[in-house]
């Protein structure tokens, strides 16, 4: 495909997927392709998929139907399906959707151009979900999955000699996503991630720090989010690798997440640091200490609970009990009373009974999360939970789900109401899409606030002070205020 051709990219799923899409955009634009926001103008369409829940897969299948219509209108259109669903369901995609030109996996971002060239030269459908093989035994599971080299992953972010730090490469000019771990070793029984992302690999501390320093110094980035399926276990895999010479010394600078977080916080000019996601079993006292002692580490922790019943937590293979979670929660709140804690909860897991659900509901009422991302369990092919007997009918699960959402929404509204009348420093992220002159910003605790400005354009990527004037369940209203 000659340079100047247009491509359209759409991303389903998590922030790691957003980062991967950014890498694809950077690679393509660096080789003469032009991004378009209108799918009808595209010569190539890329869909980066998610398979964590069935809903995301169904969204893809509905989308593919529309792509077939586009392909009929434009037979030369190249359709590419990538990401986690492509990794796990490559054969199904090939069989059910023969008009798809390229299927590529989570470990094939860096090799996307050669894959595209092969499709154009041969005219054949190309399916490539291979990567670099890393064989390990983790929690009794032998993982021979092919996975991408972490160094290659960071190399696809532009350095200082680039003219622009692309929006699509994980930043909108002032915020950036930085993966510090890829893959997962936990094998929670409901989760597909270890099977589509491979075993956990940590990005070297010096590589993370160098990248962040360049983003701050050369591109004006003021906020970074450190990404990983379980950032708290950062560096654990270093012990199983062999390094020599200066490489070994560089690696030893940060052997755990607390050390990495502390080092990132020391980067001059970096105003805000976020991270996600955390696993409660690996959330150490050292991490809490580092967060509390550094002003530029946001006092917001996303700490997935998943269930409030020990029986269900055990079936989920979460490796902690509810007393452990509550103890950690209380420890965080004792040291940082204003720290916002959000969570994930799954309802209707196989084996869950009403008594188990009520324990989850009671936990939510006691802990009063600032926000909870709630889901009805959906089985993932190949996971341990898929084999568990599920006796609860869907209508009952839906009833539990509705009650959980009702309770949590009330708590979220009440917690937001406590902020009315207070003044906060806000990072302006952009215009509100619905109303002219209305800006959208984010508090340190991750709350969204909407407020007016006479000159909204000049505030993008800047910190301003906003007084909270009203609260809703999912956002705040405010007005600009002096320091």
C-alpha positions, 0 to 999 in steps of 0.5 A, a space after each residue: 500500500 503506497 504512502 498517502 493512503 488513509 487508515 482508520 483505527 478503532 479501539 475496544 477495551 482497556 488502556 493497554 489496548 489504547 496504548 497498542 493502538 497508539 503504537 500502530 498509529 505511530 508506526 503507520 504515520 511514520 511510514 507515510 500513512 495518513 490517519 482519518 477519523 471518517 471510516 468511509 474515507 479509509 483505505 485500511 480499517 484496523 479494529 483493536 479488540 478486547 476479549 475480557 468480557 463477552 460484551 466486547 466480543 459481541 460489539 466486534 461482531 456487530 462492527 464486522 457486519 458494517 465492515 462487510 458493507 464497506 468492503 462490498 462498496 470498496 473491494 480494495 479496502 483492507 480490513 484488519 482485526 487485532 488485539 485480544 479477541 484476534 489472539 484468542 479467536 483467530 480461527 473463528 474470525 477467519 472462518 466466519 468473516 472471510 472478507 477480513 484481510 489481516 488477523 494479528 495478535 497482541 504480540 504483533 504490533 511491532 511487526 504489523 508493517 511486514 504483515 501488511 506488506 505480505 498481504 499486499 504482495 500475496 493477496 492472501 488472508 494473513 493470520 499472524 498471532 505469533 511473537 517471541 517465545 517465552 516458556 515458564 511455569 507459573 502457578 502450575 501452568 506451563 506458558 509457552 505463549 509467544 509474547 512481544 519483547 518489552 524493549 520493542 514495545 517502548 521503541 515504538 513511542 516517539 523520541 525527542 527527535 520527533 516533530 510531534 508527540 502523536 495523540 495516538 501514541 498513548 498521549 493527548 499532548 499532556 498525558 501519556 500511558 506508559 506500560 510497565 508490565 505486560 501480561 499476567 501470572 495470576 490466572 484468576 479463574 475468570 480472566 482471559 488475559 494470561 492466555 492472550 497477553 502471555 506471562 508477566 514481563 516487566 519493562 526495565 526501570 531505566 527504560 521507563 524513566 528515560 521515556 518519561 523524562 523525554 516526554 516531560 522535557 521534549 513534549 510537555 507531558 505533565 501526567 503519566 499513567 503507569 499501566 499493567 494488568 498487575 502493576 504491584 508485581 512489577 519486577 518480580 520476573 527480574 529474578 528469573 532472568 539472567 543479565 550481565 554487565 551494565 544491563 544488570 546494574 540498570 535493572 537493579 535500580 528498581 526491583 519492585 513497584 514501590 521503587 519504580 513509583 518513587 523513581 518516577 515521582 522524582 522526575 523533574 516537571 512531572 506533575 501527576 502520576 497515576 497507575 493501574 491496575 493493582 492486585 490487593 495481594 501484592 499491594 505492599 506497605 512500601 507502595 502505600 508509603 511511597 504514595 503518601 510521601 510524594 505529592 505528585 502521585 495521585 491519591 487515587 487507587 483502583 483496587 479490584 474487590 471482585 467479590 465480598 464472599 470468601 467462597 467466591 474469592 477462592 473460586 476466582 483464585 484471587 489469593 486473598 480473603 475479604 478480611 485481607 482486602 478490608 485490612 488493606 483498605 483501612 490501612 490506606 485510608 488511615 495513612 491517606 484519609 482523602 485517598 479515593 478508592 475505586 473498584 471492580 465487582 463481578 456479579 453472578 459468578 459460577 457457584 455464587 448464591 444470594 448469601 454470597 451476593 449479600 456479603 458483597 453488597 454489605 462490603 460495598 456499604 461498609 467500605 463506600 467506594 468512590 466508584 465501582 465498575 460492575 459486571 455480570 459474569 460472562 464465561 471466557 473460553 479456555 479459562 478455569 471458571 468456564 468449567 464451573 457449574 453455574 446454577 443461577 439463572 440470568 434473571 436472578 443475576 440481573 436482579 443482583 446486579 441492579 441492586 448493586 448498581 443502585 447502592 453504589 450509585 447512591 454512595 458515589 453521589 453522596 461521596 461526591 456531594 462532600 466535595 461541594 464548596 471545596 476548591 481543587 486543582 484540576 487538569 483541563 483535558 478538553 472541551 465538553 462535547 455537548 456544550 460550547 465553552 464548557 470544559 472538562 477537567 480531572 481532579 487528583 482523585 480522578 473525579 471529572 468536573 465540568 466548568 465554564 471558561 471565557 477562553 477555553 482553548 488556552 487552558 488545555 493541558 493546564 492546571 487551574 483551580 476550580 470550586 465545586 458547585 454541584 455534584 452528580 453520580 459520575 461527575 462534578 460541576 464547578 466554576 473557575 476560582 483563584 488560587 
